[in-house]
């Protein structure tokens, strides 16, 4: 299955599309600017680089979070 979230997507777009599934991932990686006005324009890669975060690990964890099946 192809990744649903890519490094080129804006932070705001990812939060809008996946909400509660991705916010804990951003927080765990130390990227807390998802509520910032810049998040509307800054993509995941730009935000991660600006905060010294491993882009590959962040995108991998974001995709894992949105791929998880809800508990029954």
PDB file with one MODEL, atoms N, CA, C and O in Angstrom:
MODEL        1
ATOM      1  N   UNK A   1       0.846  -1.176   0.000  1.00  0.00           N
ATOM      2  CA  UNK A   1       0.000   0.000   0.000  1.00  0.00           C
ATOM      3  C   UNK A   1       0.895   1.244   0.000  1.00  0.00           C
ATOM      4  O   UNK A   1       1.870   1.310   0.748  1.00  0.00           O
ATOM      5  N   UNK A   2       0.574   2.189  -0.807  1.00  0.00           N
ATOM      6  CA  UNK A   2       1.348   3.429  -0.909  1.00  0.00           C
ATOM      7  C   UNK A   2       1.087   4.296   0.317  1.00  0.00           C
ATOM      8  O   UNK A   2       0.021   4.234   0.929  1.00  0.00           O
ATOM      9  N   UNK A   3       2.085   5.106   0.659  1.00  0.00           N
ATOM     10  CA  UNK A   3       1.924   6.024   1.783  1.00  0.00           C
ATOM     11  C   UNK A   3       0.784   6.994   1.493  1.00  0.00           C
ATOM     12  O   UNK A   3       0.620   7.473   0.370  1.00  0.00           O
ATOM     13  N   UNK A   4       0.016   7.267   2.515  1.00  0.00           N
ATOM     14  CA  UNK A   4      -1.072   8.229   2.387  1.00  0.00           C
ATOM     15  C   UNK A   4      -0.569   9.645   2.651  1.00  0.00           C
ATOM     16  O   UNK A   4      -1.101  10.618   2.117  1.00  0.00           O
ATOM     17  N   UNK A   5       0.460   9.739   3.480  1.00  0.00           N
ATOM     18  CA  UNK A   5       1.020  11.034   3.852  1.00  0.00           C
ATOM     19  C   UNK A   5       2.420  11.122   3.277  1.00  0.00           C
ATOM     20  O   UNK A   5       3.220  10.197   3.415  1.00  0.00           O
ATOM     21  N   UNK A   6       2.712  12.250   2.627  1.00  0.00           N
ATOM     22  CA  UNK A   6       4.043  12.455   2.055  1.00  0.00           C
ATOM     23  C   UNK A   6       4.669  13.697   2.664  1.00  0.00           C
ATOM     24  O   UNK A   6       3.980  14.538   3.241  1.00  0.00           O
ATOM     25  N   UNK A   7       5.969  13.798   2.529  1.00  0.00           N
ATOM     26  CA  UNK A   7       6.714  14.931   3.087  1.00  0.00           C
ATOM     27  C   UNK A   7       6.333  16.247   2.436  1.00  0.00           C
ATOM     28  O   UNK A   7       6.589  17.309   3.001  1.00  0.00           O
ATOM     29  N   UNK A   8       5.725  16.198   1.256  1.00  0.00           N
ATOM     30  CA  UNK A   8       5.348  17.410   0.538  1.00  0.00           C
ATOM     31  C   UNK A   8       4.009  18.001   0.992  1.00  0.00           C
ATOM     32  O   UNK A   8       3.684  19.138   0.652  1.00  0.00           O
ATOM     33  N   UNK A   9       3.242  17.234   1.751  1.00  0.00           N
ATOM     34  CA  UNK A   9       1.934  17.700   2.213  1.00  0.00           C
ATOM     35  C   UNK A   9       2.127  18.753   3.306  1.00  0.00           C
ATOM     36  O   UNK A   9       3.054  18.663   4.110  1.00  0.00           O
ATOM     37  N   UNK A  10       1.240  19.751   3.325  1.00  0.00           N
ATOM     38  CA  UNK A  10       1.343  20.749   4.388  1.00  0.00           C
ATOM     39  C   UNK A  10       0.937  20.113   5.717  1.00  0.00           C
ATOM     40  O   UNK A  10       0.141  19.175   5.766  1.00  0.00           O
ATOM     41  N   UNK A  11       1.503  20.647   6.775  1.00  0.00           N
ATOM     42  CA  UNK A  11       1.184  20.157   8.108  1.00  0.00           C
ATOM     43  C   UNK A  11      -0.315  20.331   8.370  1.00  0.00           C
ATOM     44  O   UNK A  11      -0.968  19.424   8.886  1.00  0.00           O
ATOM     45  N   UNK A  12      -0.851  21.488   8.017  1.00  0.00           N
ATOM     46  CA  UNK A  12      -2.271  21.768   8.237  1.00  0.00           C
ATOM     47  C   UNK A  12      -3.158  20.797   7.460  1.00  0.00           C
ATOM     48  O   UNK A  12      -4.200  20.374   7.961  1.00  0.00           O
ATOM     49  N   UNK A  13      -2.755  20.445   6.248  1.00  0.00           N
ATOM     50  CA  UNK A  13      -3.541  19.501   5.440  1.00  0.00           C
ATOM     51  C   UNK A  13      -3.601  18.139   6.121  1.00  0.00           C
ATOM     52  O   UNK A  13      -4.659  17.512   6.175  1.00  0.00           O
ATOM     53  N   UNK A  14      -2.474  17.689   6.633  1.00  0.00           N
ATOM     54  CA  UNK A  14      -2.428  16.385   7.294  1.00  0.00           C
ATOM     55  C   UNK A  14      -3.283  16.389   8.559  1.00  0.00           C
ATOM     56  O   UNK A  14      -4.020  15.437   8.814  1.00  0.00           O
ATOM     57  N   UNK A  15      -3.186  17.461   9.353  1.00  0.00           N
ATOM     58  CA  UNK A  15      -3.995  17.551  10.563  1.00  0.00           C
ATOM     59  C   UNK A  15      -5.474  17.630  10.202  1.00  0.00           C
ATOM     60  O   UNK A  15      -6.307  17.004  10.858  1.00  0.00           O
ATOM     61  N   UNK A  16      -5.803  18.384   9.176  1.00  0.00           N
ATOM     62  CA  UNK A  16      -7.205  18.493   8.735  1.00  0.00           C
ATOM     63  C   UNK A  16      -7.738  17.136   8.279  1.00  0.00           C
ATOM     64  O   UNK A  16      -8.852  16.753   8.638  1.00  0.00           O
ATOM     65  N   UNK A  17      -6.948  16.411   7.492  1.00  0.00           N
ATOM     66  CA  UNK A  17      -7.409  15.144   6.919  1.00  0.00           C
ATOM     67  C   UNK A  17      -7.442  14.001   7.924  1.00  0.00           C
ATOM     68  O   UNK A  17      -8.304  13.127   7.827  1.00  0.00           O
ATOM     69  N   UNK A  18      -6.523  13.985   8.888  1.00  0.00           N
ATOM     70  CA  UNK A  18      -6.374  12.818   9.765  1.00  0.00           C
ATOM     71  C   UNK A  18      -6.524  13.127  11.254  1.00  0.00           C
ATOM     72  O   UNK A  18      -6.530  12.210  12.075  1.00  0.00           O
ATOM     73  N   UNK A  19      -6.645  14.397  11.608  1.00  0.00           N
ATOM     74  CA  UNK A  19      -6.938  14.832  12.970  1.00  0.00           C
ATOM     75  C   UNK A  19      -6.251  14.109  14.110  1.00  0.00           C
ATOM     76  O   UNK A  19      -5.024  14.103  14.216  1.00  0.00           O
ATOM     77  N   UNK A  20      -7.071  13.494  14.968  1.00  0.00           N
ATOM     78  CA  UNK A  20      -6.585  12.885  16.198  1.00  0.00           C
ATOM     79  C   UNK A  20      -5.593  11.753  15.987  1.00  0.00           C
ATOM     80  O   UNK A  20      -4.863  11.396  16.912  1.00  0.00           O
ATOM     81  N   UNK A  21      -5.554  11.192  14.807  1.00  0.00           N
ATOM     82  CA  UNK A  21      -4.601  10.112  14.544  1.00  0.00           C
ATOM     83  C   UNK A  21      -3.173  10.633  14.416  1.00  0.00           C
ATOM     84  O   UNK A  21      -2.229   9.931  14.779  1.00  0.00           O
ATOM     85  N   UNK A  22      -2.999  11.848  13.909  1.00  0.00           N
ATOM     86  CA  UNK A  22      -1.647  12.344  13.638  1.00  0.00           C
ATOM     87  C   UNK A  22      -1.117  13.319  14.688  1.00  0.00           C
ATOM     88  O   UNK A  22       0.097  13.469  14.823  1.00  0.00           O
ATOM     89  N   UNK A  23      -1.990  13.976  15.422  1.00  0.00           N
ATOM     90  CA  UNK A  23      -1.524  14.945  16.411  1.00  0.00           C
ATOM     91  C   UNK A  23      -0.576  14.304  17.422  1.00  0.00           C
ATOM     92  O   UNK A  23       0.471  14.888  17.703  1.00  0.00           O
ATOM     93  N   UNK A  24      -0.888  13.126  17.986  1.00  0.00           N
ATOM     94  CA  UNK A  24       0.055  12.511  18.921  1.00  0.00           C
ATOM     95  C   UNK A  24       1.413  12.193  18.282  1.00  0.00           C
ATOM     96  O   UNK A  24       2.439  12.225  18.961  1.00  0.00           O
ATOM     97  N   UNK A  25       1.420  11.892  16.999  1.00  0.00           N
ATOM     98  CA  UNK A  25       2.677  11.591  16.300  1.00  0.00           C
ATOM     99  C   UNK A  25       3.517  12.860  16.175  1.00  0.00           C
ATOM    100  O   UNK A  25       4.715  12.845  16.458  1.00  0.00           O
ATOM    101  N   UNK A  26       2.895  13.946  15.756  1.00  0.00           N
ATOM    102  CA  UNK A  26       3.619  15.218  15.688  1.00  0.00           C
ATOM    103  C   UNK A  26       4.200  15.566  17.061  1.00  0.00           C
ATOM    104  O   UNK A  26       5.364  15.955  17.156  1.00  0.00           O
ATOM    105  N   UNK A  27       3.407  15.429  18.116  1.00  0.00           N
ATOM    106  CA  UNK A  27       3.869  15.747  19.464  1.00  0.00           C
ATOM    107  C   UNK A  27       5.022  14.840  19.895  1.00  0.00           C
ATOM    108  O   UNK A  27       5.999  15.307  20.480  1.00  0.00           O
ATOM    109  N   UNK A  28       4.906  13.557  19.609  1.00  0.00           N
ATOM    110  CA  UNK A  28       5.954  12.596  19.991  1.00  0.00           C
ATOM    111  C   UNK A  28       7.285  12.919  19.321  1.00  0.00           C
ATOM    112  O   UNK A  28       8.348  12.658  19.883  1.00  0.00           O
ATOM    113  N   UNK A  29       7.223  13.484  18.127  1.00  0.00           N
ATOM    114  CA  UNK A  29       8.444  13.837  17.398  1.00  0.00           C
ATOM    115  C   UNK A  29       8.940  15.242  17.747  1.00  0.00           C
ATOM    116  O   UNK A  29       9.991  15.669  17.270  1.00  0.00           O
ATOM    117  N   UNK A  30       8.190  15.945  18.567  1.00  0.00           N
ATOM    118  CA  UNK A  30       8.610  17.290  18.969  1.00  0.00           C
ATOM    119  C   UNK A  30       8.215  18.374  17.990  1.00  0.00           C
ATOM    120  O   UNK A  30       8.741  19.486  18.045  1.00  0.00           O
ATOM    121  N   UNK A  31       7.296  18.063  17.096  1.00  0.00           N
ATOM    122  CA  UNK A  31       6.816  19.060  16.132  1.00  0.00           C
ATOM    123  C   UNK A  31       5.459  19.558  16.624  1.00  0.00           C
ATOM    124  O   UNK A  31       4.423  18.951  16.354  1.00  0.00           O
ATOM    125  N   UNK A  32       5.484  20.654  17.337  1.00  0.00           N
ATOM    126  CA  UNK A  32       4.279  21.148  17.997  1.00  0.00           C
ATOM    127  C   UNK A  32       3.659  22.326  17.273  1.00  0.00           C
ATOM    128  O   UNK A  32       2.747  22.966  17.797  1.00  0.00           O
ATOM    129  N   UNK A  33       4.137  22.616  16.087  1.00  0.00           N
ATOM    130  CA  UNK A  33       3.661  23.792  15.362  1.00  0.00           C
ATOM    131  C   UNK A  33       2.458  23.489  14.475  1.00  0.00           C
ATOM    132  O   UNK A  33       2.116  24.299  13.612  1.00  0.00           O
ATOM    133  N   UNK A  34       1.815  22.352  14.665  1.00  0.00           N
ATOM    134  CA  UNK A  34       0.673  22.021  13.806  1.00  0.00           C
ATOM    135  C   UNK A  34      -0.479  22.996  13.974  1.00  0.00           C
ATOM    136  O   UNK A  34      -1.339  23.078  13.097  1.00  0.00           O
ATOM    137  N   UNK A  35      -0.522  23.737  15.074  1.00  0.00           N
ATOM    138  CA  UNK A  35      -1.563  24.733  15.276  1.00  0.00           C
ATOM    139  C   UNK A  35      -1.133  26.136  14.879  1.00  0.00           C
ATOM    140  O   UNK A  35      -1.925  27.076  14.951  1.00  0.00           O
ATOM    141  N   UNK A  36       0.105  26.277  14.467  1.00  0.00           N
ATOM    142  CA  UNK A  36       0.677  27.570  14.099  1.00  0.00           C
ATOM    143  C   UNK A  36       0.159  28.014  12.720  1.00  0.00           C
ATOM    144  O   UNK A  36      -0.167  27.181  11.875  1.00  0.00           O
ATOM    145  N   UNK A  37       0.090  29.306  12.510  1.00  0.00           N
ATOM    146  CA  UNK A  37      -0.358  29.832  11.219  1.00  0.00           C
ATOM    147  C   UNK A  37       0.549  29.396  10.075  1.00  0.00           C
ATOM    148  O   UNK A  37       0.087  29.232   8.946  1.00  0.00           O
ATOM    149  N   UNK A  38       1.834  29.207  10.359  1.00  0.00           N
ATOM    150  CA  UNK A  38       2.785  28.792   9.324  1.00  0.00           C
ATOM    151  C   UNK A  38       2.484  27.377   8.831  1.00  0.00           C
ATOM    152  O   UNK A  38       2.827  27.029   7.702  1.00  0.00           O
ATOM    153  N   UNK A  39       1.850  26.568   9.666  1.00  0.00           N
ATOM    154  CA  UNK A  39       1.538  25.184   9.300  1.00  0.00           C
ATOM    155  C   UNK A  39       0.646  25.097   8.059  1.00  0.00           C
ATOM    156  O   UNK A  39       0.611  24.069   7.382  1.00  0.00           O
ATOM    157  N   UNK A  40      -0.067  26.178   7.771  1.00  0.00           N
ATOM    158  CA  UNK A  40      -0.914  26.181   6.568  1.00  0.00           C
ATOM    159  C   UNK A  40      -0.081  26.170   5.299  1.00  0.00           C
ATOM    160  O   UNK A  40      -0.536  25.693   4.259  1.00  0.00           O
ATOM    161  N   UNK A  41       1.137  26.692   5.380  1.00  0.00           N
ATOM    162  CA  UNK A  41       1.979  26.831   4.200  1.00  0.00           C
ATOM    163  C   UNK A  41       3.196  25.910   4.227  1.00  0.00           C
ATOM    164  O   UNK A  41       3.730  25.546   3.179  1.00  0.00           O
ATOM    165  N   UNK A  42       3.628  25.539   5.419  1.00  0.00           N
ATOM    166  CA  UNK A  42       4.845  24.747   5.564  1.00  0.00           C
ATOM    167  C   UNK A  42       4.516  23.269   5.403  1.00  0.00           C
ATOM    168  O   UNK A  42       3.570  22.757   6.001  1.00  0.00           O
ATOM    169  N   UNK A  43       5.324  22.592   4.578  1.00  0.00           N
ATOM    170  CA  UNK A  43       5.078  21.164   4.437  1.00  0.00           C
ATOM    171  C   UNK A  43       5.798  20.399   5.541  1.00  0.00           C
ATOM    172  O   UNK A  43       6.582  20.975   6.295  1.00  0.00           O
ATOM    173  N   UNK A  44       5.530  19.113   5.631  1.00  0.00           N
ATOM    174  CA  UNK A  44       6.099  18.290   6.694  1.00  0.00           C
ATOM    175  C   UNK A  44       7.623  18.339   6.669  1.00  0.00           C
ATOM    176  O   UNK A  44       8.261  18.460   7.715  1.00  0.00           O
ATOM    177  N   UNK A  45       8.197  18.247   5.492  1.00  0.00           N
ATOM    178  CA  UNK A  45       9.658  18.261   5.393  1.00  0.00           C
ATOM    179  C   UNK A  45      10.229  19.583   5.913  1.00  0.00           C
ATOM    180  O   UNK A  45      11.192  19.574   6.681  1.00  0.00           O
ATOM    181  N   UNK A  46       9.664  20.692   5.515  1.00  0.00           N
ATOM    182  CA  UNK A  46      10.153  21.998   5.956  1.00  0.00           C
ATOM    183  C   UNK A  46      10.037  22.140   7.473  1.00  0.00           C
ATOM    184  O   UNK A  46      10.965  22.613   8.129  1.00  0.00           O
ATOM    185  N   UNK A  47       8.910  21.735   8.021  1.00  0.00           N
ATOM    186  CA  UNK A  47       8.711  21.822   9.464  1.00  0.00           C
ATOM    187  C   UNK A  47       9.686  20.944  10.228  1.00  0.00           C
ATOM    188  O   UNK A  47      10.250  21.357  11.241  1.00  0.00           O
ATOM    189  N   UNK A  48       9.879  19.728   9.732  1.00  0.00           N
ATOM    190  CA  UNK A  48      10.799  18.808  10.399  1.00  0.00           C
ATOM    191  C   UNK A  48      12.232  19.337  10.360  1.00  0.00           C
ATOM    192  O   UNK A  48      12.934  19.308  11.371  1.00  0.00           O
ATOM    193  N   UNK A  49      12.657  19.813   9.214  1.00  0.00           N
ATOM    194  CA  UNK A  49      14.019  20.336   9.085  1.00  0.00           C
ATOM    195  C   UNK A  49      14.213  21.543  10.001  1.00  0.00           C
ATOM    196  O   UNK A  49      15.245  21.663  10.661  1.00  0.00           O
ATOM    197  N   UNK A  50      13.229  22.432  10.041  1.00  0.00           N
ATOM    198  CA  UNK A  50      13.334  23.633  10.871  1.00  0.00           C
ATOM    199  C   UNK A  50      13.465  23.302  12.353  1.00  0.00           C
ATOM    200  O   UNK A  50      14.034  24.076  13.123  1.00  0.00           O
ATOM    201  N   UNK A  51      12.933  22.142  12.748  1.00  0.00           N
ATOM    202  CA  UNK A  51      12.962  21.766  14.160  1.00  0.00           C
ATOM    203  C   UNK A  51      13.941  20.624  14.446  1.00  0.00           C
ATOM    204  O   UNK A  51      13.948  20.070  15.545  1.00  0.00           O
ATOM    205  N   UNK A  52      14.766  20.275  13.458  1.00  0.00           N
ATOM    206  CA  UNK A  52      15.775  19.237  13.660  1.00  0.00           C
ATOM    207  C   UNK A  52      15.200  17.839  13.850  1.00  0.00           C
ATOM    208  O   UNK A  52      15.742  17.032  14.606  1.00  0.00           O
ATOM    209  N   UNK A  53      14.112  17.563  13.165  1.00  0.00           N
ATOM    210  CA  UNK A  53      13.418  16.280  13.302  1.00  0.00           C
ATOM    211  C   UNK A  53      13.704  15.413  12.080  1.00  0.00           C
ATOM    212  O   UNK A  53      13.784  15.916  10.959  1.00  0.00           O
ATOM    213  N   UNK A  54      13.857  14.122  12.298  1.00  0.00           N
ATOM    214  CA  UNK A  54      14.099  13.153  11.226  1.00  0.00           C
ATOM    215  C   UNK A  54      12.836  13.045  10.360  1.00  0.00           C
ATOM    216  O   UNK A  54      11.818  12.510  10.799  1.00  0.00           O
ATOM    217  N   UNK A  55      12.913  13.551   9.146  1.00  0.00           N
ATOM    218  CA  UNK A  55      11.752  13.600   8.246  1.00  0.00           C
ATOM    219  C   UNK A  55      11.252  12.204   7.924  1.00  0.00           C
ATOM    220  O   UNK A  55      10.048  11.951   7.969  1.00  0.00           O
ATOM    221  N   UNK A  56      12.159  11.298   7.598  1.00  0.00           N
ATOM    222  CA  UNK A  56      11.766   9.934   7.219  1.00  0.00           C
ATOM    223  C   UNK A  56      11.016   9.247   8.362  1.00  0.00           C
ATOM    224  O   UNK A  56       9.981   8.619   8.140  1.00  0.00           O
ATOM    225  N   UNK A  57      11.536   9.365   9.569  1.00  0.00           N
ATOM    226  CA  UNK A  57      10.895   8.725  10.722  1.00  0.00           C
ATOM    227  C   UNK A  57       9.520   9.335  10.991  1.00  0.00           C
ATOM    228  O   UNK A  57       8.570   8.618  11.308  1.00  0.00           O
ATOM    229  N   UNK A  58       9.418  10.642  10.866  1.00  0.00           N
ATOM    230  CA  UNK A  58       8.147  11.314  11.090  1.00  0.00           C
ATOM    231  C   UNK A  58       7.098  10.853  10.090  1.00  0.00           C
ATOM    232  O   UNK A  58       5.986  10.493  10.478  1.00  0.00           O
ATOM    233  N   UNK A  59       7.436  10.861   8.821  1.00  0.00           N
ATOM    234  CA  UNK A  59       6.483  10.448   7.779  1.00  0.00           C
ATOM    235  C   UNK A  59       6.101   8.972   7.958  1.00  0.00           C
ATOM    236  O   UNK A  59       4.939   8.604   7.787  1.00  0.00           O
ATOM    237  N   UNK A  60       7.068   8.145   8.298  1.00  0.00           N
ATOM    238  CA  UNK A  60       6.791   6.722   8.527  1.00  0.00           C
ATOM    239  C   UNK A  60       5.796   6.555   9.667  1.00  0.00           C
ATOM    240  O   UNK A  60       4.836   5.794   9.546  1.00  0.00           O
ATOM    241  N   UNK A  61       6.016   7.262  10.776  1.00  0.00           N
ATOM    242  CA  UNK A  61       5.125   7.151  11.924  1.00  0.00           C
ATOM    243  C   UNK A  61       3.745   7.747  11.646  1.00  0.00           C
ATOM    244  O   UNK A  61       2.737   7.227  12.125  1.00  0.00           O
ATOM    245  N   UNK A  62       3.696   8.822  10.885  1.00  0.00           N
ATOM    246  CA  UNK A  62       2.395   9.392  10.507  1.00  0.00           C
ATOM    247  C   UNK A  62       1.597   8.397   9.685  1.00  0.00           C
ATOM    248  O   UNK A  62       0.404   8.208   9.926  1.00  0.00           O
ATOM    249  N   UNK A  63       2.239   7.761   8.720  1.00  0.00           N
ATOM    250  CA  UNK A  63       1.543   6.775   7.894  1.00  0.00           C
ATOM    251  C   UNK A  63       1.125   5.551   8.696  1.00  0.00           C
ATOM    252  O   UNK A  63       0.061   4.982   8.452  1.00  0.00           O
ATOM    253  N   UNK A  64       1.952   5.143   9.647  1.00  0.00           N
ATOM    254  CA  UNK A  64       1.577   4.023  10.511  1.00  0.00           C
ATOM    255  C   UNK A  64       0.329   4.374  11.328  1.00  0.00           C
ATOM    256  O   UNK A  64      -0.557   3.540  11.507  1.00  0.00           O
ATOM    257  N   UNK A  65       0.270   5.603  11.816  1.00  0.00           N
ATOM    258  CA  UNK A  65      -0.870   6.029  12.629  1.00  0.00           C
ATOM    259  C   UNK A  65      -2.163   6.050  11.834  1.00  0.00           C
ATOM    260  O   UNK A  65      -3.210   5.667  12.356  1.00  0.00           O
ATOM    261  N   UNK A  66      -2.116   6.486  10.594  1.00  0.00           N
ATOM    262  CA  UNK A  66      -3.352   6.561   9.811  1.00  0.00           C
ATOM    263  C   UNK A  66      -3.723   5.212   9.216  1.00  0.00           C
ATOM    264  O   UNK A  66      -4.848   5.035   8.748  1.00  0.00           O
ATOM    265  N   UNK A  67      -2.809   4.267   9.224  1.00  0.00           N
ATOM    266  CA  UNK A  67      -3.087   2.942   8.684  1.00  0.00           C
ATOM    267  C   UNK A  67      -3.641   1.995   9.730  1.00  0.00           C
ATOM    268  O   UNK A  67      -4.192   0.950   9.384  1.00  0.00           O
ATOM    269  N   UNK A  68      -3.504   2.341  11.016  1.00  0.00           N
ATOM    270  CA  UNK A  68      -3.981   1.472  12.086  1.00  0.00           C
ATOM    271  C   UNK A  68      -5.487   1.320  12.018  1.00  0.00           C
ATOM    272  O   UNK A  68      -6.226   2.274  11.780  1.00  0.00           O
ATOM    273  N   UNK A  69      -5.912   0.089  12.236  1.00  0.00           N
ATOM    274  CA  UNK A  69      -7.340  -0.195  12.264  1.00  0.00           C
ATOM    275  C   UNK A  69      -7.879   0.135  13.649  1.00  0.00           C
ATOM    276  O   UNK A  69      -7.217  -0.157  14.645  1.00  0.00           O
ATOM    277  N   UNK A  70      -9.048   0.729  13.737  1.00  0.00           N
ATOM    278  CA  UNK A  70      -9.611   1.024  15.051  1.00  0.00           C
ATOM    279  C   UNK A  70      -9.899  -0.259  15.825  1.00  0.00           C
ATOM    280  O   UNK A  70     -10.232  -1.287  15.236  1.00  0.00           O
ATOM    281  N   UNK A  71      -9.769  -0.191  17.151  1.00  0.00           N
ATOM    282  CA  UNK A  71     -10.059  -1.353  17.993  1.00  0.00           C
ATOM    283  C   UNK A  71     -11.555  -1.644  17.953  1.00  0.00           C
ATOM    284  O   UNK A  71     -12.384  -0.735  17.906  1.00  0.00           O
ATOM    285  N   UNK A  72     -11.876  -2.922  17.973  1.00  0.00           N
ATOM    286  CA  UNK A  72     -13.298  -3.306  17.937  1.00  0.00           C
ATOM    287  C   UNK A  72     -13.806  -3.621  19.310  1.00  0.00           C
ATOM    288  O   UNK A  72     -14.978  -3.962  19.472  1.00  0.00           O
TER     289      UNK A  72
ENDMDL
END
